[in-house]
């Protein structure tokens, strides 16, 4: 009996330390019908690498994937509040380091990273608005530098963003439908 109690206590301690990551959260939400999700690889962002310089190609190759998840705030459901709490708890883990945080009225924004400031392995954006919903964006990378992020933003004008535009259109239509209900 004593061994059984010790085993249960040990299992409980281990499970408490094994907290969910943002990646695991995003994977779980891919099949949740309340969420709109999108996953992209750098190859899907640009139809051809021919137009890019060697430096731009090297920068883009540091990005493994881009993941987005959006949940509209439905006043009739507790899901928005519950999911916001889950995400905020996940992002309080020590491995997530804050770059910027904004809290204004009923809106929150947090930019975080995993890795070193000069070698980012994961860049996260979390936005939360009671009027609209929540957005989680994750760039999974390998040794991404702050200058690389700026290069990617500049390259975005040449990206094939059809999938992203479809995602944004779906999000906008959900927000409009929500506002009509109110």
C-alpha positions in Angstrom: 0.0 0.0 0.0 2.8 2.4 0.9 4.5 1.7 -2.5 1.2 2.4 -4.2 0.8 5.8 -2.5 4.4 6.7 -3.2 3.9 5.8 -6.9 0.7 7.9 -7.2 2.4 10.9 -5.5 5.4 10.6 -7.7 3.2 10.4 -10.8 1.3 13.5 -9.7 4.5 15.5 -9.2 5.8 14.5 -12.6 2.6 15.3 -14.4 2.5 18.8 -12.7 5.9 19.6 -14.0 5.1 18.4 -17.5 3.2 21.5 -18.5 1.7 22.0 -22.0 3.7 24.0 -24.5 2.3 26.4 -27.1 3.1 23.9 -29.8 1.1 21.2 -28.0 -1.7 23.7 -27.5 -1.8 24.6 -31.2 -1.8 20.9 -32.2 -4.7 20.3 -29.9 -6.7 23.2 -31.4 -6.3 22.1 -35.0 -9.3 19.7 -34.5 -11.4 22.1 -32.3 -14.2 23.5 -34.5 -14.4 26.7 -32.4 -10.8 27.6 -33.6 -9.7 28.7 -37.0 -6.1 27.5 -37.5 -3.5 27.7 -40.1 0.0 26.2 -40.5 2.5 27.3 -43.1 6.0 26.3 -44.0 8.4 28.7 -45.7 8.0 26.8 -49.0 4.3 27.7 -48.9 5.0 31.4 -48.4 6.9 31.9 -51.6 6.2 30.2 -54.9 9.7 30.6 -56.0 13.0 31.3 -54.3 14.4 32.6 -57.6 13.5 36.2 -56.7 15.2 36.1 -53.4 18.8 36.9 -52.6 21.1 34.3 -50.9 20.8 36.2 -47.7 17.0 36.2 -47.8 16.9 32.5 -48.6 19.3 31.8 -45.7 17.0 33.8 -43.4 13.8 32.1 -44.6 15.4 28.7 -44.1 15.7 29.5 -40.4 11.9 29.4 -40.2 10.6 25.9 -39.8 6.9 26.7 -39.6 4.3 29.4 -38.9 1.2 28.5 -36.9 -1.9 30.6 -36.3 -5.0 30.0 -34.2 -7.9 32.3 -33.7 -11.0 32.0 -31.4 -13.8 34.5 -31.6 -15.2 35.6 -28.3 -18.7 34.3 -28.1 -20.5 35.9 -25.2 -22.8 32.9 -24.9 -19.8 30.6 -24.2 -17.2 30.3 -21.5 -14.7 29.0 -24.0 -13.0 32.4 -24.6 -12.4 32.9 -20.9 -11.2 29.3 -20.4 -8.8 29.3 -23.4 -7.4 32.7 -22.4 -6.6 31.4 -18.9 -5.0 28.2 -20.4 -2.8 30.3 -22.7 -1.8 32.8 -20.1 -0.8 29.9 -17.8 1.2 28.3 -20.5 3.1 31.5 -21.2 4.0 32.0 -17.6 6.4 29.1 -17.9 10.1 30.1 -17.4 11.1 28.9 -20.9 9.0 31.8 -22.4 10.7 35.1 -22.2 8.8 38.3 -22.7 9.9 40.8 -25.3 6.9 43.1 -25.0 3.6 43.2 -23.2 0.7 45.6 -23.5 -2.4 45.7 -21.4 -4.9 48.4 -22.3 -8.6 48.4 -21.4 -9.9 44.9 -22.4 -7.1 44.2 -24.8 -3.8 42.3 -24.1 -0.8 41.6 -26.3 2.3 39.7 -25.5 5.3 39.0 -27.6 7.5 36.2 -26.3 10.3 33.9 -27.4 12.2 30.8 -26.5 16.0 30.7 -26.9 18.5 33.4 -26.7 17.7 37.0 -27.7 20.2 36.6 -30.6 19.2 33.1 -31.5 15.4 32.7 -31.2 14.0 29.2 -31.5 10.3 30.1 -31.1 8.7 33.5 -31.5 5.1 33.9 -30.1 2.5 36.6 -30.4 -0.6 36.4 -28.2 -3.4 38.9 -28.6 -6.6 38.9 -26.6 -9.6 41.3 -26.9 -12.9 40.8 -25.3 -14.5 42.6 -28.2 -13.0 40.3 -30.8 -11.3 37.1 -29.5 -7.9 35.7 -29.2 -5.1 35.2 -31.7 -2.0 33.1 -31.2 0.8 33.1 -33.7 3.9 31.0 -33.5 7.1 31.1 -35.6 9.1 27.9 -35.0 12.6 28.7 -36.1 16.3 27.8 -35.6 18.6 30.5 -34.3 16.5 33.4 -35.7 18.1 36.7 -35.0 16.1 40.0 -34.4 17.4 41.3 -37.8 16.0 38.2 -39.4 12.5 39.0 -38.2 12.8 42.4 -39.9 14.1 40.8 -43.1 11.1 38.5 -43.1 8.7 41.4 -42.6 10.3 43.2 -45.6 10.1 40.0 -47.7 6.4 39.6 -46.9 5.4 41.8 -49.8 6.7 39.1 -52.2 5.1 36.2 -50.3 2.3 34.1 -51.8 -0.3 34.9 -49.1 -3.4 33.3 -50.5 -3.7 30.9 -47.6 -3.1 33.7 -45.1 -5.7 36.0 -46.8 -8.2 33.1 -46.7 -7.5 32.7 -42.9 -7.9 36.5 -42.3 -11.1 36.5 -44.4 -12.6 33.7 -42.3 -11.6 35.5 -39.1 -13.1 38.8 -40.3 -16.4 37.1 -41.2 -16.6 35.4 -37.8 -16.0 38.7 -36.1 -18.7 40.4 -38.2 -21.2 37.6 -37.4 -20.4 38.0 -33.7 -21.1 41.7 -33.8 -24.4 41.2 -35.7 -25.5 38.9 -32.8 -24.9 41.6 -30.2 
